[in-house]
C-alpha cells in the first residue's frame, strides 16, 4: 500500500507543466555585429563618472530649479538653521463671555468725537478666580466705533464704544465688550443716545396756540360778567380754531426739531459686558 501511494505521488508530480523563460538576446546580437566581444580592447570606453558628477547630473530630476535646490541644501545644513525661540509658559486668567465688569471712564467723549478715537477705562472692582485676582484699577482700552450729532425728526446725538484690550502686569490681552450701563442707566444695543426731541418739538409747535387760547379764555370769562357778554363767543371761538389747527400742524412741525446732545465726562461710571471670553495674561 505504501509503494502504491508513492507511485501515485510521483506520477502526479511528473504530470505538472515545466516553467521556463526565454531570454531576450537581441541586444547581444547588436553588440556582436559592431564589436568584437573576444577582444576587450575593441569595446567602447565607459564615461568617467563619480558620485559627485552623478549627483550634479541629477538623473532623478524633480523639476526644482538649481538655485532653489542650493538654497534648500543650505537650509538643511545645521549651521544655517535659525534658532527657534522657545515659547514661554504663559499663565492666563479667564473672564467668561457675558460677564459684566464695572468701570469708570478716564477719557471724555461726546457725539462730536471722531470714529477710531482711543478711550481708556479703569475697573472699579477686582475680578476673582479660584486662585488669582485681577485688582481694582486695571486699565481697559476701547475705541469709538460710531458717532453722530443730533439730527432732524427729533433724533439725539449718538456715541458707540467698544472695549478691545486690557493691560495687566505689562501684558495686553483681548477684552472685547460693549457698554450696557452708563451712569447706572441702561444702554440698549451699545448705543449711547441723547434724549429724543420729537415730543418736545410737538409741544414747542403747540405753544403759540395754547398761549392764544389761554388768553382768549381769560378774556371771555371777564366779558361774561360785563354788558359785552354777547360778544364773548367772538373772542373765544377763534382761539378754539387756532388751538385745533395747532394740534394738526404740530406733529409735522416737530419733524424739524432735534434731540439732545451727548457728552460723557471723565469719571462717569459704566458697566462693560464681554462679547467673547477673555484670557488675561499674568
MARTI-631706 format. One record per residue (C-alpha): x, y, z. Coordinates in steps of 0.05 Angstrom, whole numbers, plus 5000, padded with zeros to 4 digits. Layout:
<sites>
XYZ ...
</sites>
This chain:
<sites>
500050005000 505750485016 509150354949 502650474912 501751154947 508951354929 507651154857 501351594854 505152204882 510952134833 506152054774 502452694795 508853094801 511552864734 505053084700 505853824721 507954324666 515054574667 516255324672 521855674636 523356364608 526456564544 531957084550 531857674502 538657634467 537158164414 541758654449 547358144449 546558054374 547158804361 553558844404 556658244367 555458584299 559159224318 564458984366 568958404374 566958134441 573057664441 577758274444 576458714505 580559294475 575559374419 569759524467 567660254477 570160624538 565260764593 564461504612 568461754671 563461874727 563961984801 558762044856 559362804852 558262814776 552362344782 549462794836 550663414794 547063104734 541162944779 538462364739 532062374781 530263084765 524563354808 523463984769 526164444824 530964984798 538264924817 538165574856 532365334899 535864664910 542165024931 538165454980 534764835007 541464495017 543965105055 537765095099 538764355113 545764475139 545864535214 549965185213 544665565173 538365345211 535765935251 534565835324 527165755341 525366165403 522565755459 515265905476 514866175546 509965885595 504266395597 499066365652 492166645638 486266885678 479766715642 473967205642 467766865615 463467125559 457567575581 460967745646 459668465669 465368905694 464269565729 469070115708 469570865700 471471305641 478271655640 477471975571 471772465560 467772315497 461972645460 457772585398 462973015361 468672525376 471972225315 471071485298 477171095319 478771535379 482171135435 478371105501 481170905569 477470595628 479570325696 476069775734 472269965797 472669275829 477368675827 476068055785 476867395822 478166675804 479466075848 486966215854 488166915827 485667635828 485968195776 486068815821 481669425820 484469995777 486569545719 486569935653 481969765595 482470095527 477070165475 475170535411 469670995388 466270595332 460571065314 458171785329 453372295302 450672965327 443173095336 439273095271 432273235248 425972845266 427872915339 433872445339 439072595392 446572525388 449771825390 456271515415 458070775408 464270505443 467369805444 472769565491 478569195459 484469075506 486169005580 493069145608 495868765667 502968635691 505968915626 501668465582 495868655537 490268165526 483868185485 477968455525 472168535475 465768825504 460069325498 457469865544 450869625575 450170155630 452370875635 451671265699 447270705725 442470765667 441270215617 444370275548 440969895490 444969585433 451369935456 448570605431 449171185480 443871665455 441572355472 434272435490 429472445432 426773145419 420572975379 415573035436 418773685458 418273915386 410773775385 409974155450 414174725423 409874765360 403474775401 405975315448 403375925408 396375625400 396075445474 398276145494 393076475449 387576005475 389376145547 389076895538 382576855499 379376425553 381276925608 378477505567 372077115553 370976995627 371777735642 366977935585 361477465612 361077905674 360278535634 354878815587 359278565529 357977835546 354377755480 360977875444 364877355484 363976805431 367377255381 373577255425 373276525446 371676155381 377776385342 382276135398 378975455394 380075425319 387375645327 388475115381 385574565336 389974795278 396074765323 394374055341 394273855268 400474235247 404974095307 406573355291 409373565224 412874165251 416373725303 419873345247 424573945241 426573915314 432973585340 434473165402 439473285457 447073255453 451372705483 457372875527 460472365575 465272695624 471272385658 469971915717 463071725692 461371025719 459370495669 458569735661 462169325607 459268665583 464168195548 462167945479 467367395478 471667035530 477967405553 484467065573 488567575613 495967405615 499667485681 
</sites>
